[in-house]
Amino acid sequence: MKLVLASHNQGKLAELQTLLMPLGVELFTQGALGVAEAEEPFHTFVENALVKARHASRATGLPALADDAGLCVQAFGGEPGVQTATFATRFGYAKGDANNVRALLEQMANIDDRRASMVSTLVALRNPEDPEPLIAVGRVHGEITRAPRGSGGFGFDPVMALPPLGKTFAELPTDVKNTHSHRGRAAQQMLALMRECWF
């Protein structure tokens, strides 16, 4: 089965290809198929994932999978949330992972409450009008470090530490990260839902 990922993010593609391998699906980014990114006008992960999946499915004629994920910092009342990808632009930096990490550490420099969650909401559709979208949510609680650690992963992985493991996501081997990450948890739920409802 061919499935379009409603994203241009190669990091997400690599993680989700690995996590969904047991289903034998061929996963392509919408960017590889010439599809522009959808607008994300909503304030919740599930609404944005749903609009992205519909957009990708409509543009390609394929079943679609969308992931809307982000960092929710306790001291910021849950922000940046759905605005995670553009967090740095609020502070005069260009959009990008390194600038997001830099801006976050600057904004948290004098904050002792380092609690944060990473959230991933996956939505899968058979077609753009699918009345029964599959929805899976994965959440991981951790703490923001005071400096980046590790060279793996992407996004906020170098500063998101998991206290039980004593490491950031960027310090973990891929298989360990996929077991413990928000996206890994959402993908395991999605795997079960797809097996039950689609295969």
Residue frames relative to the residue before (quaternion, step in Angstrom):
aa qw qx qy qz dx dy dz
M 1.0000 0.0000 0.0000 0.0000 0.00 0.00 0.00
K 0.2909 -0.7378 0.5841 0.1727 3.58 -0.97 0.91
L 0.0428 -0.7918 0.6080 -0.0388 3.52 -0.96 0.97
V 0.2517 -0.7700 0.5661 0.1526 3.59 -0.81 0.97
L 0.2965 -0.7287 0.5937 0.1692 3.54 -0.97 0.95
A 0.3500 -0.7605 0.5152 0.1835 3.56 -0.65 1.15
S 0.5673 0.5504 -0.3908 0.4716 3.53 0.57 1.24
H 0.3082 -0.6945 0.6062 0.2351 3.53 -1.37 0.24
N 0.4986 0.6968 -0.3866 0.3412 3.57 1.36 -0.11
Q 0.3324 -0.7746 0.5081 0.1769 3.58 -0.44 1.24
G 0.5900 0.5703 -0.3656 0.4393 3.60 1.13 -0.56
K 0.6551 0.4940 -0.3006 0.4863 3.57 0.97 -0.87
L 0.6308 0.5414 -0.3339 0.4443 3.57 0.96 -0.89
A 0.6737 0.5016 -0.3027 0.4504 3.59 0.81 -0.99
E 0.6736 0.4914 -0.3049 0.4602 3.59 0.87 -0.91
L 0.7201 0.4548 -0.2660 0.4515 3.58 0.80 -0.98
Q 0.5724 0.5638 -0.3865 0.4529 3.62 1.09 -0.56
T 0.6737 0.4928 -0.2846 0.4715 3.55 0.92 -0.95
L 0.7056 0.4880 -0.2693 0.4376 3.56 0.83 -1.00
L 0.7470 0.3822 -0.2144 0.4999 3.61 1.07 -0.69
M 0.3296 0.7873 -0.4682 0.2288 3.58 1.30 0.09
P 0.6259 0.5638 -0.3652 0.3962 3.66 0.91 -0.72
L 0.6567 0.5102 -0.3168 0.4561 3.62 1.17 -0.47
G 0.3839 -0.7402 0.4724 0.2855 3.59 1.22 -0.37
V 0.3900 0.7184 -0.4938 0.2964 3.61 1.12 0.53
E 0.3385 -0.6802 0.6048 0.2387 3.55 -1.24 0.56
L 0.1103 -0.8195 0.5622 0.0151 3.56 -0.50 1.22
F 0.0395 -0.7846 0.6185 -0.0195 3.58 -0.85 1.06
T 0.4265 -0.6504 0.5365 0.3275 3.59 -1.09 0.52
Q 0.5719 -0.5775 0.4464 0.3745 3.55 -1.16 0.52
G 0.5822 0.5873 -0.3703 0.4231 3.59 1.13 -0.59
A 0.6465 0.5196 -0.3133 0.4624 3.58 1.03 -0.81
L 0.7093 0.4141 -0.2425 0.5164 3.57 1.23 -0.45
G 0.5805 -0.6428 0.3442 0.3625 3.57 1.30 0.34
V 0.5046 0.6473 -0.4229 0.3841 3.57 1.20 0.43
A 0.4101 -0.7117 0.5212 0.2317 3.58 -0.85 1.02
E 0.5868 -0.5736 0.4311 0.3752 3.56 -1.23 0.43
A 0.4773 -0.6645 0.5016 0.2811 3.55 -1.16 0.69
E 0.5435 -0.5478 0.5074 0.3836 3.53 -1.30 0.32
E 0.1638 -0.7717 0.6074 0.0933 3.57 -1.11 0.70
P 0.0055 -0.8813 0.4720 -0.0204 3.58 0.41 1.23
F 0.6314 0.6010 -0.3196 0.3714 3.59 1.22 -0.28
H 0.4910 -0.6852 0.4746 0.2532 3.56 -1.32 0.28
T 0.6997 0.3861 -0.2771 0.5334 3.58 1.29 0.11
F 0.6150 -0.5720 0.4063 0.3599 3.53 -1.20 0.64
V 0.6815 0.5117 -0.3122 0.4198 3.59 0.85 -0.93
E 0.6530 0.5047 -0.3294 0.4587 3.62 0.95 -0.78
N 0.6755 0.4869 -0.2998 0.4656 3.59 0.93 -0.84
A 0.6363 0.5162 -0.3379 0.4631 3.61 0.99 -0.76
L 0.6477 0.5277 -0.3158 0.4498 3.57 0.99 -0.81
V 0.6794 0.4734 -0.3012 0.4728 3.61 0.88 -0.87
K 0.6397 0.5170 -0.3293 0.4637 3.61 1.05 -0.70
A 0.6541 0.5072 -0.3185 0.4620 3.60 0.95 -0.84
R 0.6525 0.5106 -0.3209 0.4589 3.60 0.94 -0.85
H 0.6378 0.5354 -0.3177 0.4535 3.56 0.99 -0.89
A 0.6933 0.4790 -0.2813 0.4591 3.61 0.82 -0.97
S 0.6637 0.5010 -0.3050 0.4643 3.57 0.97 -0.83
R 0.6494 0.5206 -0.3099 0.4595 3.56 0.97 -0.88
A 0.7073 0.4800 -0.2621 0.4480 3.59 0.92 -0.92
T 0.7836 0.3458 -0.1708 0.4870 3.61 1.06 -0.67
G 0.3889 -0.7174 0.4871 0.3110 3.58 1.16 -0.50
L 0.5958 0.5659 -0.3491 0.4505 3.58 1.30 0.22
P 0.5721 -0.4985 0.4813 0.4387 3.57 -1.26 0.19
A 0.1823 -0.8181 0.5418 0.0630 3.59 -1.00 0.77
L 0.1656 -0.7363 0.6489 0.0972 3.48 -1.32 0.59
A 0.0368 -0.7922 0.6092 0.0052 3.57 -0.87 0.95
D 0.1420 -0.7608 0.6288 0.0743 3.51 -1.15 0.74
D 0.0087 -0.7477 0.6636 0.0214 3.55 -0.79 0.99
A 0.0530 0.8186 -0.5595 0.1182 3.51 -0.49 1.24
G 0.1165 0.8140 -0.5654 0.0651 3.51 -1.18 0.40
L 0.5241 -0.6067 0.5167 0.3004 3.45 -1.46 0.12
C 0.0923 -0.7819 0.6159 0.0282 3.57 -0.88 0.97
V 0.1433 -0.8218 0.5505 0.0326 3.56 -0.34 1.29
Q 0.5115 -0.6857 0.4352 0.2806 3.55 -0.73 1.13
A 0.6986 0.4881 -0.2766 0.4441 3.60 0.83 -0.99
F 0.7007 0.4210 -0.2575 0.5153 3.61 1.25 -0.38
G 0.5476 -0.6404 0.3927 0.3685 3.61 1.19 0.36
G 0.7379 -0.4083 0.2225 0.4891 3.58 1.12 0.64
E 0.5460 0.5907 -0.4184 0.4217 3.58 1.21 -0.07
P 0.5328 -0.0596 -0.8342 -0.1291 1.58 -2.40 0.78
G 0.2893 -0.8038 0.4960 0.1554 3.64 1.18 -0.17
V 0.8448 -0.0860 0.0780 0.5223 3.57 -0.82 -1.02
Q 0.6554 0.4913 -0.3153 0.4793 3.61 1.24 -0.22
T 0.2610 0.8184 -0.4828 0.1701 3.61 1.25 0.29
A 0.6816 0.5200 -0.3059 0.4140 3.61 0.81 -0.96
T 0.7699 0.3282 -0.1754 0.5185 3.59 1.10 -0.63
F 0.2394 0.8231 -0.4905 0.1570 3.58 1.27 0.28
A 0.6807 0.5240 -0.2998 0.4149 3.60 0.81 -0.99
T 0.6177 0.5815 -0.3551 0.3927 3.59 1.06 -0.69
R 0.5563 0.6031 -0.3891 0.4188 3.62 1.19 -0.38
F 0.7686 0.3569 -0.1600 0.5063 3.56 1.17 -0.63
G 0.6771 -0.5473 0.2724 0.4097 3.54 1.21 0.59
Y 0.5672 0.5788 -0.3947 0.4329 3.59 1.25 0.19
A 0.5548 -0.5731 0.4750 0.3718 3.55 -1.27 0.37
K 0.6010 -0.5543 0.4342 0.3782 3.56 -1.23 0.53
G 0.4557 0.6741 -0.5019 0.2933 3.59 -0.97 0.83
D 0.6588 -0.5530 0.3500 0.3709 3.54 -1.18 0.64
A 0.6849 0.4909 -0.3022 0.4457 3.60 0.77 -0.99
N 0.6746 0.4822 -0.2945 0.4751 3.58 0.97 -0.81
N 0.5971 0.5504 -0.3614 0.4582 3.60 1.10 -0.64
V 0.6572 0.5002 -0.3057 0.4738 3.57 0.93 -0.93
R 0.6485 0.5282 -0.3114 0.4511 3.58 0.92 -0.93
A 0.6806 0.4877 -0.2887 0.4643 3.59 0.86 -0.99
L 0.6434 0.5254 -0.3279 0.4498 3.59 0.95 -0.83
L 0.6843 0.4795 -0.2964 0.4626 3.59 0.83 -0.94
E 0.6263 0.5243 -0.3391 0.4668 3.60 1.05 -0.68
Q 0.6936 0.4815 -0.2790 0.4575 3.59 0.90 -0.92
M 0.7334 0.3988 -0.2216 0.5039 3.58 1.17 -0.58
A 0.3085 0.8049 -0.4727 0.1831 3.59 1.28 0.08
N 0.8016 0.2538 -0.1228 0.5272 3.61 0.93 -0.85
I 0.5307 0.6159 -0.4041 0.4192 3.56 1.24 0.48
D 0.3015 -0.7775 0.5297 0.1549 3.58 -0.76 1.06
D 0.6372 0.4925 -0.3348 0.4892 3.60 1.12 -0.59
R 0.0694 -0.8474 0.5262 -0.0162 3.59 -0.16 1.30
R 0.3881 0.7525 -0.4683 0.2525 3.62 1.25 0.08
A 0.1057 0.7769 -0.6118 0.1042 3.54 -1.05 0.88
S 0.2191 -0.7448 0.6121 0.1502 3.53 -1.30 0.36
M 0.2318 -0.6971 0.6531 0.1840 3.51 -1.26 0.56
V 0.0902 -0.8043 0.5873 -0.0015 3.56 -0.83 1.04
S 0.0382 -0.7705 0.6360 0.0190 3.55 -1.05 0.83
T 0.0647 -0.7764 0.6267 0.0172 3.55 -0.85 1.03
L 0.1257 -0.7922 0.5965 0.0286 3.55 -0.63 1.20
V 0.0428 -0.7662 0.6410 0.0125 3.54 -1.05 0.88
A 0.0726 -0.7878 0.6113 0.0172 3.57 -0.91 0.97
L 0.0816 -0.7902 0.6074 0.0003 3.54 -1.03 0.94
R 0.4327 -0.6753 0.5279 0.2794 3.58 -1.09 0.69
N 0.7640 -0.0566 0.0615 0.6397 3.55 1.21 -0.66
P 0.6998 -0.5050 0.2885 0.4148 3.63 -1.18 0.33
E 0.7297 0.3956 -0.2295 0.5084 3.59 1.17 -0.52
D 0.2608 0.7966 -0.5094 0.1946 3.59 1.24 0.25
P 0.3016 -0.7867 0.5088 0.1765 3.62 -0.58 1.10
E 0.7491 0.3303 -0.1813 0.5449 3.57 1.29 -0.27
P 0.0391 -0.8132 0.5807 0.0081 3.60 0.38 1.17
L 0.3783 -0.6856 0.5689 0.2514 3.53 -1.13 0.68
I 0.0534 -0.8145 0.5773 -0.0225 3.60 -0.77 1.02
A 0.0200 0.7868 -0.6142 0.0569 3.54 -0.84 1.05
V 0.1090 -0.7983 0.5912 0.0367 3.57 -0.96 0.88
G 0.0681 -0.7758 0.6268 0.0225 3.53 -0.96 0.98
R 0.0345 -0.8027 0.5948 -0.0269 3.57 -0.96 0.89
V 0.0432 -0.7783 0.6264 0.0056 3.54 -1.04 0.87
H 0.2469 -0.7660 0.5794 0.1286 3.55 -0.92 0.96
G 0.1275 0.7924 -0.5857 0.1135 3.56 -0.97 0.87
E 0.4584 -0.6523 0.5210 0.3050 3.51 -1.24 -0.57
I 0.4326 -0.6716 0.5353 0.2742 3.55 -1.15 0.67
T 0.3722 -0.7257 0.5368 0.2161 3.57 -0.79 1.05
R 0.5388 -0.6260 0.4534 0.3350 3.58 -1.27 0.19
A 0.7695 0.1002 -0.0881 0.6246 3.58 1.33 -0.13
P 0.5912 -0.5789 0.4134 0.3800 3.61 -1.12 0.57
R 0.0297 -0.7781 0.6274 0.0085 3.54 -1.18 0.73
G 0.7861 0.2996 -0.2382 0.4854 3.57 -0.91 0.95
S 0.3251 -0.7718 0.5257 0.1492 3.52 -1.25 0.49
G 0.5744 0.6030 -0.3826 0.4000 3.59 1.23 0.02
G 0.7542 0.4393 -0.2818 0.3984 3.50 -1.38 -0.07
F 0.3222 -0.7092 0.5872 0.2201 3.54 -1.27 -0.52
G 0.7331 0.4135 -0.2968 0.4512 3.56 -1.29 -0.01
F 0.7966 -0.2648 0.2281 0.4932 3.55 -0.92 -0.99
D 0.2795 0.8061 -0.4861 0.1892 3.62 1.25 0.23
P 0.6865 0.4995 -0.3234 0.4179 3.68 0.87 -0.74
V 0.7648 0.3395 -0.2053 0.5075 3.62 1.17 -0.33
M 0.5932 0.5421 -0.3742 0.4629 3.61 1.27 0.07
A 0.0820 -0.8269 0.5564 -0.0044 3.56 -0.27 1.31
L 0.2640 -0.7344 0.6068 0.1510 3.52 -1.14 0.78
P 0.3929 -0.7693 0.4454 0.2354 3.62 -0.20 1.22
P 0.6487 0.5201 -0.3614 0.4220 3.67 0.86 -0.72
L 0.7309 0.3954 -0.2247 0.5089 3.59 1.13 -0.65
G 0.3500 -0.7640 0.4756 0.2601 3.59 1.22 -0.39
K 0.6805 0.4412 -0.2794 0.5140 3.58 1.21 0.45
T 0.4721 -0.6079 0.5379 0.3439 3.53 -1.32 0.30
F 0.6655 -0.4701 0.3819 0.4362 3.56 -1.27 0.23
A 0.6641 0.5287 -0.2989 0.4360 3.60 1.03 -0.82
E 0.6633 0.4928 -0.3035 0.4744 3.60 1.24 -0.31
L 0.6215 0.5796 -0.3324 0.4091 3.58 1.25 -0.26
P 0.5138 -0.5838 0.5124 0.3642 3.60 -1.13 0.55
T 0.6686 -0.5466 0.3245 0.3859 3.59 -1.08 0.71
D 0.6846 0.4888 -0.3128 0.4411 3.61 0.82 -0.89
V 0.6454 0.5005 -0.3196 0.4805 3.60 1.06 -0.73
K 0.6295 0.5266 -0.3318 0.4651 3.58 0.98 -0.83
N 0.6787 0.5033 -0.3009 0.4423 3.59 0.85 -0.95
T 0.6298 0.5308 -0.3305 0.4608 3.58 1.13 -0.58
H 0.7961 0.3450 -0.1460 0.4753 3.57 0.94 -0.91
S 0.5928 0.6299 -0.3653 0.3440 3.61 1.15 -0.39
H 0.6558 -0.4919 0.4127 0.3971 3.52 -1.35 0.34
R 0.6829 0.4716 -0.2923 0.4753 3.59 0.92 -0.90
G 0.6187 0.5446 -0.3367 0.4554 3.57 1.05 -0.73
R 0.6698 0.4942 -0.2945 0.4695 3.56 0.96 -0.88
A 0.6506 0.4972 -0.3147 0.4800 3.59 0.99 -0.82
A 0.6575 0.5227 -0.3130 0.4433 3.59 0.96 -0.85
Q 0.6246 0.5251 -0.3461 0.4630 3.61 1.02 -0.70
Q 0.6371 0.5038 -0.3219 0.4866 3.58 1.03 -0.77
M 0.6652 0.5105 -0.3018 0.4537 3.58 0.94 -0.93
L 0.5958 0.5657 -0.3471 0.4523 3.56 1.05 -0.78
A 0.6810 0.4831 -0.2819 0.4726 3.56 0.88 -0.96
L 0.6566 0.5111 -0.3099 0.4599 3.59 0.97 -0.84
M 0.6609 0.5016 -0.3137 0.4617 3.59 0.93 -0.86
R 0.6420 0.5196 -0.3281 0.4585 3.57 0.96 -0.82
E 0.6875 0.4923 -0.2721 0.4592 3.57 0.98 -0.90
C 0.8172 0.3241 -0.1243 0.4602 3.57 0.85 -0.99
W 0.7912 0.3403 -0.1637 0.4810 3.62 1.03 -0.66
F 0.7810 0.3436 -0.1754 0.4911 3.60 1.00 -0.68
